[in-house]
Amino acid sequence: MQKELLSAYLDGEYQNDHLLDSLCQDEELQQAWNHYHLVRTVVRQETTVLLGTDFTAKMATLIDAEPAPHFAAQATVAQPTPAEVEKLPFMQKLKGLFAPLTQVAVAATVCLVAVFGVQNYLQSDNGVQVADNPVLQTLPFTNNIQQVSYNAPSQDVPTQAQLEQQSKRINMMLQNYELQRRSHTQPLSAAASHE
């Protein structure tokens, strides 16, 4: 009866905790369990290698029979001292690589501290800026924006005489336009009155 229930349990047709308890305690049911699993594996062709029911016991005896490795000889190897490590070529290359990176890191840290320090210095307790000048002055002291090019002329700022001459030319052009407009509107108004 127990073996029939065990077979049904393996097929997923029967669920009972009492059967599991008796399987853990009964040696004959355990052998039947192993036999049924072996039959299922062969029928389903799940593997080509059959290890047998006593595989774990054989493996345990083989492991116990194997001689223990000797770690005493390997443990006596001394580690190199820091002075010996510094003389290694790998450490020389590593030191050559990290020296510039360390310099960049220090420079970036100084810049970061300077920026945050200026920002905190310029702010009062309530967050309003105290300084009148901006932190970064973008205009030169002459308040003239200069082009950043070697090909640009050095002085593009017109003189006072050039400004007056330009103003006179604009006024003359406006007067000429006004005269032309009047002269063209008078013949049109005369022609409209004759019709």
C-alpha positions as CSV (number, residue, x, y, z in Angstrom):
1,M,0.0,0.0,0.0
2,Q,2.8,2.4,0.9
3,K,4.6,1.8,-2.4
4,E,1.5,2.5,-4.4
5,L,1.0,5.8,-2.6
6,L,4.7,6.6,-3.2
7,S,4.3,5.9,-6.9
8,A,1.2,8.2,-7.0
9,Y,3.2,10.8,-5.1
10,L,6.0,10.7,-7.6
11,D,3.4,11.1,-10.4
12,G,2.0,14.2,-8.7
13,E,-1.4,12.5,-8.0
14,Y,-1.2,12.2,-4.3
15,Q,-0.2,14.8,-1.6
16,N,0.2,13.8,2.0
17,D,2.5,14.9,4.8
18,H,2.2,11.5,6.6
19,L,3.7,9.8,3.5
20,L,6.7,12.1,3.6
21,D,7.2,11.5,7.3
22,S,7.1,7.7,6.8
23,L,9.5,8.0,3.8
24,C,12.1,9.8,5.9
25,Q,12.0,7.1,8.6
26,D,11.5,3.9,6.6
27,E,14.6,2.4,4.8
28,E,12.6,0.2,2.5
29,L,10.5,3.2,1.3
30,Q,13.7,5.1,0.6
31,Q,15.1,2.3,-1.5
32,A,11.8,2.2,-3.4
33,W,12.0,6.0,-3.9
34,N,15.4,5.6,-5.4
35,H,14.3,2.7,-7.6
36,Y,11.2,4.7,-8.9
37,H,13.4,7.7,-9.7
38,L,15.8,5.5,-11.6
39,V,13.0,3.9,-13.6
40,R,11.5,7.4,-14.4
41,T,14.9,8.7,-15.5
42,V,15.4,5.7,-17.9
43,V,11.9,5.8,-19.3
44,R,12.0,9.6,-19.9
45,Q,15.6,9.3,-21.2
46,E,16.6,12.3,-19.0
47,T,20.3,11.2,-18.8
48,T,22.7,8.8,-20.5
49,V,24.8,8.3,-17.3
50,L,23.3,6.3,-14.5
51,L,25.1,6.8,-11.2
52,G,23.3,4.1,-9.2
53,T,21.6,4.3,-5.8
54,D,24.7,4.2,-3.7
55,F,26.7,6.8,-5.6
56,T,26.8,9.3,-2.7
57,A,28.0,6.6,-0.3
58,K,30.8,5.6,-2.7
59,M,31.8,9.2,-3.2
60,A,31.9,9.9,0.5
61,T,34.2,6.9,1.1
62,L,36.5,7.9,-1.8
63,I,36.7,11.5,-0.3
64,D,37.5,10.1,3.1
65,A,40.2,7.8,1.7
66,E,41.9,10.6,-0.2
67,P,45.0,11.9,1.6
68,A,44.7,15.4,3.1
69,P,46.7,18.1,1.3
70,H,49.7,19.6,3.1
71,F,49.4,23.3,3.4
72,A,52.3,23.7,5.9
73,A,54.9,24.0,3.2
74,Q,52.9,26.7,1.3
75,A,52.2,28.7,4.5
76,T,55.9,29.3,5.2
77,V,56.4,31.4,2.1
78,A,57.0,34.9,3.2
79,Q,55.3,37.9,1.8
80,P,57.4,40.6,0.2
81,T,58.2,43.7,2.2
82,P,56.9,47.1,1.1
83,A,60.4,48.1,0.0
84,E,60.6,45.1,-2.3
85,V,57.1,45.8,-3.7
86,E,58.1,49.4,-4.6
87,K,61.1,48.0,-6.7
88,L,58.8,45.8,-8.9
89,P,58.4,47.1,-12.5
90,F,54.7,46.9,-12.2
91,M,54.6,49.2,-9.3
92,Q,57.0,51.6,-11.1
93,K,54.5,51.8,-14.0
94,L,51.6,52.1,-11.6
95,K,53.3,55.0,-9.8
96,G,54.0,56.7,-13.1
97,L,50.3,56.4,-14.0
98,F,48.9,57.7,-10.8
99,A,51.2,60.7,-10.3
100,P,49.5,62.8,-13.0
101,L,46.1,61.6,-11.9
102,T,46.8,62.7,-8.4
103,Q,47.9,66.1,-9.5
104,V,44.7,66.5,-11.5
105,A,42.6,65.4,-8.5
106,V,44.3,67.9,-6.2
107,A,43.8,70.7,-8.7
108,A,40.1,69.8,-9.1
109,T,39.7,69.7,-5.4
110,V,41.3,73.2,-5.0
111,C,39.0,74.6,-7.7
112,L,35.9,73.1,-6.1
113,V,36.8,74.5,-2.7
114,A,37.5,77.9,-4.2
115,V,34.1,78.0,-6.0
116,F,32.1,76.8,-3.0
117,G,34.1,79.1,-0.7
118,V,33.4,82.2,-2.8
119,Q,29.7,81.3,-3.1
120,N,29.4,80.8,0.6
121,Y,31.3,84.0,1.3
122,L,29.1,86.1,-0.9
123,Q,25.9,84.9,0.6
124,S,24.5,86.2,3.9
125,D,22.4,84.3,6.3
126,N,19.2,84.7,4.4
127,G,20.7,83.8,1.0
128,V,21.0,87.3,-0.5
129,Q,24.3,88.3,-2.1
130,V,26.2,90.9,-0.3
131,A,28.9,91.7,-2.9
132,D,28.1,94.4,-5.6
133,N,30.5,92.8,-8.2
134,P,29.7,89.5,-9.8
135,V,31.9,86.5,-8.9
136,L,33.0,86.2,-12.5
137,Q,33.8,89.5,-14.2
138,T,32.9,89.0,-17.9
139,L,33.6,92.6,-19.2
140,P,37.0,94.1,-19.2
141,F,37.8,97.2,-17.2
142,T,37.2,99.5,-20.2
143,N,33.6,98.2,-20.5
144,N,34.2,97.5,-24.2
145,I,33.8,94.1,-25.6
146,Q,36.8,93.1,-27.7
147,Q,36.8,90.4,-30.3
148,V,39.0,87.4,-29.5
149,S,40.7,87.0,-32.8
150,Y,44.1,87.8,-34.3
151,N,42.5,88.8,-37.6
152,A,40.1,91.3,-36.0
153,P,41.0,95.0,-36.3
154,S,42.3,96.4,-33.0
155,Q,39.9,99.5,-33.0
156,D,36.4,99.3,-34.5
157,V,35.1,102.1,-32.2
158,P,34.1,105.2,-34.3
159,T,35.4,108.6,-33.3
160,Q,33.1,111.6,-32.6
161,A,33.8,113.1,-36.0
162,Q,32.9,109.9,-37.8
163,L,29.6,109.8,-35.8
164,E,28.7,113.4,-36.8
165,Q,29.5,112.7,-40.5
166,Q,27.3,109.6,-40.4
167,S,24.5,111.5,-38.8
168,K,24.8,114.2,-41.5
169,R,24.6,111.6,-44.3
170,I,21.5,110.1,-42.7
171,N,19.8,113.5,-42.5
172,M,20.7,114.3,-46.1
173,M,19.2,110.9,-47.2
174,L,16.0,111.6,-45.2
175,Q,15.7,115.1,-46.8
176,N,16.2,113.7,-50.3
177,Y,13.5,111.0,-49.7
178,E,11.1,113.7,-48.4
179,L,11.7,115.9,-51.5
180,Q,11.2,113.0,-53.9
181,R,8.0,111.9,-52.1
182,R,6.6,115.5,-52.4
183,S,7.5,115.8,-56.0
184,H,5.8,112.6,-56.9
185,T,2.7,113.2,-54.9
186,Q,2.0,116.7,-56.4
187,P,1.7,115.5,-60.1
188,L,-0.6,112.7,-58.9
189,S,-2.8,115.0,-57.0
190,A,-2.9,117.4,-60.0
191,A,-3.8,114.6,-62.4
192,A,-6.6,113.4,-60.0
193,S,-8.1,116.9,-59.9
194,H,-8.2,117.3,-63.8
195,E,-10.3,114.2,-64.2
